[in-house]
Amino acid sequence: MDTINNIVKTFISLRVVKSFFHLILVIYLVNYIINHFVLWYFNTLWLLYISWLIFGTAFFVVKKLLKYLKLYNIYFLSLLWLLINIKIFFFDIKQIRGRSMEPTLKEGAWVLVDKIHYGIQLPSYLFPIGYIKKHKYCIEFICKFKDIKRYDIVVFDFPDPVLKKRIWIKRVIAFEEEKFEFKEKSLYINQNKMDFYSSIDFLPEYHPTPIFQLPEELKVYPETLQYFFLYGIGKYGVVPKNTFLVLGDNTYESRDSRVYGFIPEDRIIGKVIYAF
């Protein structure tokens, strides 16, 4: 046992191991910052090259900052590395901003998001140029632990250039190839009235013209789906393949599929499993 302990101590004390954990931590932090706070405001491909410059600069700054704060410690970095991985791949905590999910989720409440409920996916911000294609990369052989069910409350990534917001929490109402219709303050799915909503307006803020200029990252989807992104959905129709119709519980104060159109399956981050 003493021999094993000595081997372990020798291994974790090696400079190369410290450098490895330090490198992983900095890469995660830098990519997260770039994709969530910097490149969100740009949508042109020439930033593909600029992003590498930003990445290199940020990498150097974060590294110097860690050393200045005397946080260049294998145990501290390992803990941060573990927590960041949990946040990226397994669970996350989000705060409700707005009243779109009332009365189920109150404004200001916090929710726990299960990111592996529907399968494990690789976030695009693991890569410096991942912002070009924001939707997630699915690990096919372990995806789909559980299928999305009607009325599941999900968190999804969908950019709104007007509100400068991209993370939304809504309820899944209709699946691909299902027929929907808004009429007489009610919603019908496959001609069956959805009693979940006692009163619902079709689209309080509907616009006959595009509601925003389509971000570059959404142009990877089929042109017909891009049309729905720009114009929202109609009063009746069929949900396209690999997409969902989502609504907020408070339909009078919610920007959902009625505004953004159908939400692609690969933009769903996870399921809300607990609120506090």
C-alpha angles and dihedrals in degrees: 000000000000090000091053091048091052091050091050093048091049092049097051091045093059113112091224091061092050090049091050094054090042091052093049092049094049093047091053094047095046095047092047092051094046096049098040103037109019115029094040088085095054132066107172124109096229086075086072086086096037090055091064090053091049090047093053094047094047091047091056093046095049092048092051091046093054091050092046091052089047091238093129091116127132095224095047092046092046091053092049090047091052094047093048091050091050090051094046101043111019121019138003137179121226132183120226110242114188135010100269094114099043134161090023095048118023122217110267094024121130124231133197113228120207105211096183097049091099097029140294117288134179113241113231092228089074084085127060092231096038093111090080090071108027101179115098129264109237122217094224101202094056101031123114103039086163131007121241110260131207112272093021111146106229138183115224140177114236121149120230107190091191098056094029088230131122111168115082137176116210142144123259109237109163136023135214117301092011118132118235134186135181111210139144094005090304139099121229124198114194086346092303117121114239104226091191089085112052093184128011134167115218097233121341092190102030117157124198088210127059111293092214142350109276112254116236093246092061094054090080089077125085114285093244090057091046087058091057090049090057101041107025121231129303128245090268138010146107125294109243122238119281092015139098136214108231131186137182117242090235094058094179092064104031134107103206139126090325087067105025101032124228119347116232115235093235092061094061110106101188149301128288105238103168139020127199 
